[in-house]
Amino acid sequence: MRISSTLAAFSIVLAGTAAGAHVVFADPEAQAGGYYAGFLRIAHGCGASPTRSVRVEIPESVISARPQPKPGWTLAVERQPLKSAVTGEGGALVTERVSAITWTGELPGDQFDQFGIMMKLPATAGPLFFRTTQRCASGSNDWVNIPASPAAWHMTAMPAPMLMLRATPASHDTH
């Protein structure tokens, strides 16, 4: 019995260590319905091969997303029409949304970097997954798999980065 519990504990440690190699949000939780400026961390290249581009798909429930430019990298923003227009910031009518963002540059395989996105998050609590493709000089890493549940994220091969949205706390009337 003692050996099996030790092996189980070791497996948990290994799972936690492997998660560090995944593409993750630096701050993996955010307030549902709020604004969030987050950074996706790319922790390595494709083996020793340098990263040449990072493409992040924005979930359909995110209506507003803006990339942060990176010195030495170029940005490409893909857009898609909304099914129906919504009122955006400042009362402007919004008819399309950012569906994907791609940064193109070079990140040596033995270094890490962060790629920033500011978003207006949906009001519903729960996980959001951002399928991410990391293209390298030789090969690629497709971080695109969605786990069966948020708890299974660490056990999923090549999981899409996850942002967990917390429910908006109820306001308390002090009168």
C-alpha positions as CSV (number, residue, x, y, z in Angstrom):
1,M,0.0,0.0,0.0
2,R,2.8,2.4,0.9
3,I,4.4,2.0,-2.5
4,S,1.2,2.7,-4.4
5,S,0.5,5.9,-2.4
6,T,4.1,7.0,-3.0
7,L,3.8,6.3,-6.8
8,A,0.5,8.2,-6.8
9,A,2.1,11.2,-5.1
10,F,5.0,11.0,-7.6
11,S,2.6,11.0,-10.5
12,I,0.9,14.1,-9.2
13,V,4.3,15.9,-8.9
14,L,5.2,14.8,-12.5
15,A,1.9,16.0,-13.8
16,G,2.5,19.4,-12.2
17,T,6.0,19.6,-13.6
18,A,4.8,18.7,-17.1
19,A,2.2,21.4,-16.9
20,G,5.0,24.0,-16.8
21,A,5.9,23.0,-20.3
22,H,2.5,23.8,-21.7
23,V,1.3,27.1,-23.0
24,V,-0.4,28.7,-20.1
25,F,-1.9,32.1,-19.0
26,A,0.4,33.8,-16.5
27,D,-2.7,34.6,-14.5
28,P,-5.1,31.7,-15.2
29,E,-8.2,33.1,-13.5
30,A,-10.3,36.1,-14.3
31,Q,-13.6,37.7,-13.4
32,A,-16.5,36.7,-15.7
33,G,-17.9,39.7,-17.5
34,G,-14.8,41.8,-16.7
35,Y,-11.8,43.1,-18.7
36,Y,-8.7,41.0,-18.6
37,A,-5.2,41.8,-19.8
38,G,-3.5,38.4,-19.9
39,F,-0.3,36.9,-21.1
40,L,0.2,33.5,-22.7
41,R,3.6,32.0,-21.9
42,I,5.5,30.1,-24.5
43,A,8.1,28.2,-22.4
44,H,10.1,26.5,-25.1
45,G,10.6,25.9,-28.8
46,C,10.1,22.7,-30.7
47,G,13.0,20.8,-29.2
48,A,16.0,23.1,-29.9
49,S,14.2,24.7,-32.9
50,P,13.2,28.4,-32.3
51,T,9.6,29.5,-32.3
52,R,8.7,31.5,-35.4
53,S,5.0,32.2,-34.9
54,V,2.3,31.9,-32.2
55,R,-1.3,31.8,-33.4
56,V,-4.0,32.1,-30.8
57,E,-7.7,31.4,-31.6
58,I,-10.1,33.6,-29.6
59,P,-13.2,31.8,-28.3
60,E,-16.5,32.8,-29.9
61,S,-17.9,34.1,-26.6
62,V,-15.1,36.8,-26.5
63,I,-16.5,39.7,-28.5
64,S,-13.6,42.1,-27.9
65,A,-9.9,41.1,-28.0
66,R,-6.8,43.3,-28.6
67,P,-3.3,42.0,-29.0
68,Q,-0.2,43.6,-27.4
69,P,2.5,44.4,-30.0
70,K,5.9,42.9,-29.3
71,P,9.1,44.7,-30.4
72,G,10.7,42.7,-33.3
73,W,7.5,40.7,-34.0
74,T,4.7,41.4,-36.5
75,L,1.0,41.0,-35.8
76,A,-1.8,39.6,-37.9
77,V,-5.4,39.8,-36.7
78,E,-8.1,37.7,-38.2
79,R,-11.7,38.8,-37.9
80,Q,-15.1,37.2,-38.3
81,P,-18.5,38.7,-38.6
82,L,-20.9,38.5,-35.6
83,K,-24.2,36.8,-36.1
84,S,-25.8,40.0,-34.9
85,A,-24.3,43.4,-34.0
86,V,-23.7,44.3,-30.4
87,T,-23.0,47.6,-28.6
88,G,-19.3,47.9,-27.8
89,E,-17.1,50.3,-25.9
90,G,-18.3,53.9,-26.1
91,G,-21.6,52.8,-27.6
92,A,-20.1,51.9,-30.9
93,L,-21.9,49.2,-33.0
94,V,-19.7,46.1,-33.3
95,T,-20.3,43.9,-36.3
96,E,-17.2,41.7,-36.2
97,R,-14.9,40.2,-33.6
98,V,-11.2,39.1,-33.5
99,S,-11.2,35.4,-34.1
100,A,-7.4,34.8,-34.1
101,I,-4.1,36.6,-33.4
102,T,-0.7,35.7,-34.8
103,W,2.6,37.0,-33.7
104,T,5.5,36.3,-36.1
105,G,9.2,36.7,-35.1
106,E,11.8,34.5,-33.5
107,L,12.1,33.1,-30.0
108,P,15.1,30.8,-29.4
109,G,14.2,27.3,-28.3
110,D,15.9,27.7,-24.9
111,Q,14.1,30.9,-24.0
112,F,10.5,31.8,-23.0
113,D,8.3,34.8,-23.7
114,Q,4.8,36.1,-23.1
115,F,2.2,37.2,-25.7
116,G,-0.4,39.7,-24.4
117,I,-4.1,40.0,-25.1
118,M,-6.7,42.3,-23.6
119,M,-10.2,41.0,-23.7
120,K,-13.8,41.8,-22.6
121,L,-14.8,38.4,-21.1
122,P,-18.2,36.8,-21.3
123,A,-20.4,37.0,-18.3
124,T,-20.7,33.3,-17.8
125,A,-18.4,31.6,-15.3
126,G,-16.4,28.5,-16.4
127,P,-13.4,27.6,-18.6
128,L,-12.4,29.3,-21.8
129,F,-10.0,27.5,-24.1
130,F,-7.6,29.3,-26.5
131,R,-6.3,26.9,-29.1
132,T,-2.7,27.9,-29.8
133,T,-0.4,26.8,-32.6
134,Q,3.3,27.3,-32.1
135,R,5.2,27.1,-35.4
136,C,9.0,26.6,-35.2
137,A,11.8,26.7,-37.7
138,S,11.5,22.9,-37.7
139,G,8.2,21.4,-36.5
140,S,5.3,22.8,-34.5
141,N,3.4,22.3,-31.3
142,D,-0.4,22.4,-31.6
143,W,-1.8,23.2,-28.2
144,V,-5.4,22.6,-29.3
145,N,-6.9,19.7,-27.3
146,I,-9.9,20.5,-25.1
147,P,-10.1,18.3,-22.0
148,A,-13.3,16.6,-21.0
149,S,-13.4,18.8,-17.8
150,P,-11.2,21.6,-16.5
151,A,-9.9,19.2,-13.8
152,A,-8.5,16.9,-16.7
153,W,-6.5,19.8,-18.2
154,H,-3.2,18.6,-16.8
155,M,-3.7,15.1,-18.0
156,T,-4.6,16.1,-21.6
157,A,-1.9,15.8,-24.3
158,M,-1.2,19.2,-25.9
159,P,-4.0,21.0,-24.0
160,A,-5.3,24.4,-25.3
161,P,-4.5,27.1,-22.8
162,M,-7.3,27.6,-20.3
163,L,-8.6,30.7,-18.6
164,M,-11.0,30.0,-15.8
165,L,-13.7,32.6,-15.4
166,R,-14.9,33.2,-11.8
167,A,-18.5,34.2,-11.1
168,T,-19.2,37.8,-10.4
169,P,-19.6,38.2,-6.7
170,A,-23.1,39.3,-5.6
171,S,-23.2,42.9,-4.5
172,H,-24.3,43.6,-1.0
173,D,-26.6,46.5,-0.2
174,T,-25.5,48.3,2.9
175,H,-28.6,50.4,3.3
